């Protein structure tokens, strides 16, 4: 196997834990290893960014407050080259950092002090969704493409094209768009999206949905305002992917 490349199962099983507190890294490593994950560690942003760029991980657990390059900037730089799922760790009351984390592409967050049970639940939920969409195989004689006038979703290739230009999405952004596109014009509540796209029946924060919708619109709008406009807000209810009649 080539250096830097891992099999699908190896990659899915590896988690990078980034925190400047050794006791936090040790605690997370203990619980995650009990679940069968292979753990790598980093204690600062620069080391984390190097490891995350060079290696393939199924998930990165990333503390916001890090010496040197903070977690938000690490996530921002990582998103320029990779779509590895990121679960951010934030201190209680740091809402602005959580929002910033979502804006640069984090998939979810856990607030310190956290319950190990909650961390494990969120890790499994994120990785389950990522593995379900990132390694799709094409069935013989079938096509899973979803085609609209300004938007094409090639589900087998995990590729989105808006007005002829390919759009780079994180696994969660892609999954959200695909979920809405499968049932065009159907309105989904934030609770439904949180449950079905994030697989959260508890611990969920509805702002997670809002922030991902915002990021998805922004990315589509850069190449195709028509595609971005398809994702509409139904005030007091939720969101839908609207198709012009």
DRENDO-1510 file (C-alpha; in Angstrom, 1 decimal, always signed):
<recs>
REC; n; res; u; v; w
REC; 1; UNK; +0.0; +0.0; +0.0 .
REC; 2; UNK; +1.3; +3.5; -0.9 .
REC; 3; UNK; +2.6; +5.7; +1.9 .
REC; 4; UNK; -0.1; +8.0; +3.2 .
REC; 5; UNK; -2.9; +5.9; +1.8 .
REC; 6; UNK; -5.1; +3.7; +4.0 .
REC; 7; UNK; -7.8; +1.2; +3.2 .
REC; 8; UNK; -11.3; +2.3; +3.8 .
REC; 9; UNK; -11.7; +0.4; +7.1 .
REC; 10; UNK; -8.3; +1.6; +8.4 .
REC; 11; UNK; -9.1; +5.3; +7.7 .
REC; 12; UNK; -12.6; +5.0; +9.2 .
REC; 13; UNK; -11.1; +3.6; +12.4 .
REC; 14; UNK; -8.5; +6.3; +12.9 .
REC; 15; UNK; -9.3; +9.4; +15.0 .
REC; 16; UNK; -7.0; +12.3; +15.7 .
REC; 17; UNK; -7.6; +13.8; +19.1 .
REC; 18; UNK; -6.3; +17.4; +19.4 .
REC; 19; UNK; -6.2; +19.1; +22.8 .
REC; 20; UNK; -3.5; +20.9; +24.8 .
REC; 21; UNK; -4.6; +19.2; +28.0 .
REC; 22; UNK; -3.0; +15.8; +28.4 .
REC; 23; UNK; -5.7; +14.6; +30.8 .
REC; 24; UNK; -8.4; +15.3; +28.2 .
REC; 25; UNK; -6.5; +13.5; +25.5 .
REC; 26; UNK; -5.9; +10.6; +27.8 .
REC; 27; UNK; -9.6; +10.4; +28.8 .
REC; 28; UNK; -10.8; +10.6; +25.2 .
REC; 29; UNK; -8.2; +8.0; +24.1 .
REC; 30; UNK; -9.3; +5.6; +26.8 .
REC; 31; UNK; -13.0; +5.7; +25.9 .
REC; 32; UNK; -12.5; +5.7; +22.2 .
REC; 33; UNK; -10.1; +2.8; +22.2 .
REC; 34; UNK; -12.7; +0.9; +24.2 .
REC; 35; UNK; -15.0; +1.4; +21.2 .
REC; 36; UNK; -12.3; -0.1; +18.9 .
REC; 37; UNK; -10.9; +3.2; +17.4 .
REC; 38; UNK; -7.2; +3.8; +16.7 .
REC; 39; UNK; -6.2; +7.1; +18.3 .
REC; 40; UNK; -3.5; +9.6; +17.2 .
REC; 41; UNK; -2.8; +12.7; +19.3 .
REC; 42; UNK; -1.7; +16.3; +18.9 .
REC; 43; UNK; -1.3; +19.0; +21.6 .
REC; 44; UNK; -1.2; +22.1; +19.4 .
REC; 45; UNK; -2.7; +23.5; +16.2 .
REC; 46; UNK; +0.4; +23.4; +14.1 .
REC; 47; UNK; +1.0; +19.7; +14.9 .
REC; 48; UNK; -2.7; +18.9; +14.3 .
REC; 49; UNK; -2.7; +20.6; +10.9 .
REC; 50; UNK; +0.4; +18.7; +9.8 .
REC; 51; UNK; -1.0; +15.3; +10.9 .
REC; 52; UNK; -4.4; +16.0; +9.5 .
REC; 53; UNK; -3.0; +17.1; +6.1 .
REC; 54; UNK; -0.5; +14.2; +5.7 .
REC; 55; UNK; -2.6; +11.4; +7.2 .
REC; 56; UNK; -6.1; +10.1; +6.5 .
REC; 57; UNK; -8.5; +10.0; +9.5 .
REC; 58; UNK; -12.1; +9.0; +9.8 .
REC; 59; UNK; -12.7; +11.9; +12.3 .
REC; 60; UNK; -10.8; +14.7; +14.0 .
REC; 61; UNK; -11.7; +15.7; +17.6 .
REC; 62; UNK; -10.5; +19.3; +17.7 .
REC; 63; UNK; -10.3; +21.6; +20.7 .
REC; 64; UNK; -11.1; +25.2; +19.9 .
REC; 65; UNK; -8.6; +26.8; +22.4 .
REC; 66; UNK; -5.2; +25.7; +21.3 .
REC; 67; UNK; -1.7; +27.3; +21.6 .
REC; 68; UNK; -0.5; +28.8; +18.4 .
REC; 69; UNK; -3.0; +28.1; +15.7 .
REC; 70; UNK; -6.5; +27.8; +17.3 .
REC; 71; UNK; -9.0; +25.0; +16.4 .
REC; 72; UNK; -11.1; +27.3; +14.3 .
REC; 73; UNK; -8.2; +28.2; +12.1 .
REC; 74; UNK; -7.0; +24.6; +11.9 .
REC; 75; UNK; -10.4; +23.6; +10.6 .
REC; 76; UNK; -10.5; +26.5; +8.2 .
REC; 77; UNK; -7.1; +25.6; +6.7 .
REC; 78; UNK; -7.9; +21.9; +6.6 .
REC; 79; UNK; -11.1; +22.5; +4.7 .
REC; 80; UNK; -9.0; +24.0; +1.9 .
REC; 81; UNK; -7.5; +20.6; +1.2 .
REC; 82; UNK; -9.6; +17.9; +2.9 .
REC; 83; UNK; -13.2; +17.1; +3.9 .
REC; 84; UNK; -12.4; +15.0; +7.0 .
REC; 85; UNK; -15.2; +15.2; +9.5 .
REC; 86; UNK; -14.4; +17.5; +12.4 .
REC; 87; UNK; -16.0; +17.4; +15.9 .
REC; 88; UNK; -15.0; +20.5; +17.8 .
REC; 89; UNK; -14.5; +20.7; +21.6 .
REC; 90; UNK; -15.5; +24.0; +23.1 .
REC; 91; UNK; -15.6; +25.4; +26.7 .
REC; 92; UNK; -18.9; +26.2; +28.2 .
REC; 93; UNK; -20.2; +29.6; +27.2 .
REC; 94; UNK; -18.0; +29.9; +24.1 .
REC; 95; UNK; -21.0; +30.2; +21.7 .
REC; 96; UNK; -19.1; +32.5; +19.3 .
REC; 97; UNK; -16.4; +29.9; +18.9 .
REC; 98; UNK; -19.0; +27.2; +18.1 .
REC; 99; UNK; -20.5; +29.4; +15.4 .
REC; 100; UNK; -17.1; +30.2; +14.0 .
REC; 101; UNK; -16.4; +26.5; +13.9 .
REC; 102; UNK; -19.5; +25.7; +11.9 .
REC; 103; UNK; -18.7; +28.6; +9.5 .
REC; 104; UNK; -15.3; +27.1; +8.7 .
REC; 105; UNK; -16.7; +23.6; +8.2 .
REC; 106; UNK; -16.9; +21.8; +11.5 .
REC; 107; UNK; -19.5; +19.0; +11.5 .
REC; 108; UNK; -20.5; +19.3; +15.1 .
REC; 109; UNK; -19.3; +20.3; +18.6 .
REC; 110; UNK; -19.2; +19.0; +22.2 .
REC; 111; UNK; -19.2; +21.4; +25.1 .
REC; 112; UNK; -16.7; +21.0; +28.0 .
REC; 113; UNK; -17.1; +19.6; +30.6 .
REC; 114; UNK; -18.5; +16.7; +28.5 .
REC; 115; UNK; -19.9; +13.3; +29.1 .
REC; 116; UNK; -17.8; +10.6; +27.5 .
REC; 117; UNK; -21.1; +8.9; +26.5 .
REC; 118; UNK; -22.1; +12.0; +24.6 .
REC; 119; UNK; -18.7; +12.2; +22.8 .
REC; 120; UNK; -18.9; +8.5; +21.8 .
REC; 121; UNK; -22.5; +9.0; +20.5 .
REC; 122; UNK; -21.5; +12.0; +18.4 .
REC; 123; UNK; -18.4; +10.4; +17.1 .
REC; 124; UNK; -20.3; +7.3; +16.0 .
REC; 125; UNK; -23.1; +9.4; +14.4 .
REC; 126; UNK; -20.7; +11.5; +12.4 .
REC; 127; UNK; -18.6; +8.6; +11.2 .
REC; 128; UNK; -21.6; +6.5; +10.4 .
REC; 129; UNK; -22.9; +9.1; +8.1 .
REC; 130; UNK; -19.5; +9.9; +6.6 .
REC; 131; UNK; -18.8; +6.2; +5.8 .
REC; 132; UNK; -22.2; +5.8; +4.3 .
REC; 133; UNK; -21.6; +8.6; +1.7 .
REC; 134; UNK; -17.9; +8.7; +1.1 .
REC; 135; UNK; -17.4; +5.3; -0.3 .
REC; 136; UNK; -20.3; +4.5; -2.5 .
REC; 137; UNK; -20.2; +1.8; -5.1 .
REC; 138; UNK; -22.1; +2.0; -8.4 .
REC; 139; UNK; -24.8; -0.7; -8.9 .
REC; 140; UNK; -24.7; -2.3; -12.3 .
REC; 141; UNK; -27.2; -0.8; -14.7 .
REC; 142; UNK; -28.5; +1.8; -12.3 .
REC; 143; UNK; -28.1; +5.5; -11.8 .
REC; 144; UNK; -28.5; +7.5; -8.6 .
REC; 145; UNK; -28.1; +10.9; -10.2 .
REC; 146; UNK; -30.5; +13.7; -9.2 .
REC; 147; UNK; -30.9; +16.2; -12.0 .
REC; 148; UNK; -32.4; +19.7; -11.7 .
REC; 149; UNK; -32.0; +22.6; -14.2 .
REC; 150; UNK; -29.1; +24.2; -12.4 .
REC; 151; UNK; -28.1; +21.4; -10.0 .
REC; 152; UNK; -26.8; +17.8; -10.6 .
REC; 153; UNK; -26.1; +15.4; -7.7 .
REC; 154; UNK; -24.2; +12.3; -8.7 .
REC; 155; UNK; -24.7; +10.1; -5.7 .
REC; 156; UNK; -22.5; +7.3; -6.8 .
REC; 157; UNK; -19.6; +9.7; -7.4 .
REC; 158; UNK; -20.5; +11.8; -4.4 .
REC; 159; UNK; -20.2; +14.8; -6.7 .
REC; 160; UNK; -22.3; +18.0; -6.9 .
REC; 161; UNK; -22.3; +20.2; -10.0 .
REC; 162; UNK; -24.1; +23.6; -10.0 .
REC; 163; UNK; -24.5; +25.5; -13.3 .
REC; 164; UNK; -21.8; +23.3; -14.8 .
REC; 165; UNK; -19.2; +23.9; -12.1 .
REC; 166; UNK; -18.3; +21.3; -9.5 .
REC; 167; UNK; -18.9; +22.3; -5.9 .
REC; 168; UNK; -16.7; +21.0; -3.0 .
REC; 169; UNK; -18.8; +20.1; +0.0 .
REC; 170; UNK; -18.0; +18.5; +3.3 .
REC; 171; UNK; -19.6; +15.0; +3.9 .
REC; 172; UNK; -22.3; +16.6; +6.1 .
REC; 173; UNK; -23.0; +19.4; +3.6 .
REC; 174; UNK; -23.4; +16.9; +0.9 .
REC; 175; UNK; -25.6; +14.6; +3.0 .
REC; 176; UNK; -27.9; +17.5; +3.8 .
REC; 177; UNK; -28.2; +18.6; +0.2 .
REC; 178; UNK; -28.8; +15.1; -1.0 .
REC; 179; UNK; -31.4; +14.5; +1.7 .
REC; 180; UNK; -33.4; +17.6; +0.7 .
REC; 181; UNK; -33.0; +16.8; -3.0 .
REC; 182; UNK; -34.4; +13.3; -2.7 .
REC; 183; UNK; -37.8; +14.8; -1.7 .
REC; 184; UNK; -38.0; +18.2; -3.6 .
REC; 185; UNK; -40.6; +20.7; -2.4 .
REC; 186; UNK; -41.1; +18.7; +0.8 .
REC; 187; UNK; -40.6; +20.8; +3.9 .
REC; 188; UNK; -38.4; +19.3; +6.7 .
REC; 189; UNK; -38.3; +20.6; +10.2 .
REC; 190; UNK; -35.0; +21.2; +11.9 .
REC; 191; UNK; -35.8; +18.4; +14.2 .
REC; 192; UNK; -36.3; +16.0; +11.3 .
REC; 193; UNK; -33.1; +17.0; +9.6 .
REC; 194; UNK; -31.1; +16.7; +12.9 .
REC; 195; UNK; -32.5; +13.3; +13.4 .
REC; 196; UNK; -32.2; +11.9; +9.9 .
REC; 197; UNK; -29.1; +13.7; +8.6 .
REC; 198; UNK; -27.1; +13.8; +11.9 .
REC; 199; UNK; -28.7; +10.7; +13.4 .
REC; 200; UNK; -29.3; +12.6; +16.7 .
REC; 201; UNK; -32.3; +11.7; +18.7 .
REC; 202; UNK; -30.9; +13.6; +21.7 .
REC; 203; UNK; -28.0; +15.9; +22.4 .
REC; 204; UNK; -28.8; +17.8; +19.2 .
REC; 205; UNK; -28.6; +21.5; +18.8 .
REC; 206; UNK; -30.9; +23.0; +16.1 .
REC; 207; UNK; -28.4; +25.7; +15.3 .
REC; 208; UNK; -26.3; +22.9; +13.8 .
REC; 209; UNK; -28.9; +22.6; +11.0 .
REC; 210; UNK; -29.1; +26.4; +10.4 .
REC; 211; UNK; -25.4; +26.9; +10.2 .
REC; 212; UNK; -24.9; +24.0; +7.7 .
REC; 213; UNK; -27.8; +25.3; +5.5 .
REC; 214; UNK; -26.1; +28.7; +5.5 .
REC; 215; UNK; -22.7; +27.2; +4.5 .
REC; 216; UNK; -24.3; +25.1; +1.8 .
REC; 217; UNK; -26.1; +28.1; +0.3 .
REC; 218; UNK; -22.9; +30.2; +0.4 .
REC; 219; UNK; -20.9; +27.5; -1.5 .
REC; 220; UNK; -23.6; +27.0; -4.1 .
REC; 221; UNK; -24.1; +30.8; -4.5 .
REC; 222; UNK; -20.4; +31.3; -5.4 .
REC; 223; UNK; -21.0; +29.4; -8.7 .
REC; 224; UNK; -24.7; +29.3; -9.1 .
REC; 225; UNK; -27.1; +31.7; -7.4 .
REC; 226; UNK; -29.9; +29.8; -9.0 .
REC; 227; UNK; -29.0; +26.6; -7.2 .
REC; 228; UNK; -28.5; +28.4; -3.9 .
REC; 229; UNK; -31.9; +29.9; -4.2 .
REC; 230; UNK; -33.5; +26.4; -4.4 .
REC; 231; UNK; -32.7; +25.9; -0.7 .
REC; 232; UNK; -35.5; +27.8; +0.8 .
REC; 233; UNK; -36.5; +28.6; +4.4 .
REC; 234; UNK; -40.1; +28.0; +5.4 .
REC; 235; UNK; -40.4; +30.3; +8.4 .
REC; 236; UNK; -41.5; +28.7; +11.6 .
REC; 237; UNK; -41.2; +25.2; +10.1 .
REC; 238; UNK; -37.8; +24.4; +8.5 .
REC; 239; UNK; -36.2; +24.0; +5.0 .
REC; 240; UNK; -36.9; +22.5; +1.6 .
REC; 241; UNK; -35.3; +22.2; -1.8 .
REC; 242; UNK; -37.7; +24.1; -4.1 .
REC; 243; UNK; -38.0; +23.3; -7.7 .
REC; 244; UNK; -39.2; +26.0; -10.1 .
REC; 245; UNK; -42.4; +24.9; -11.8 .
</recs>
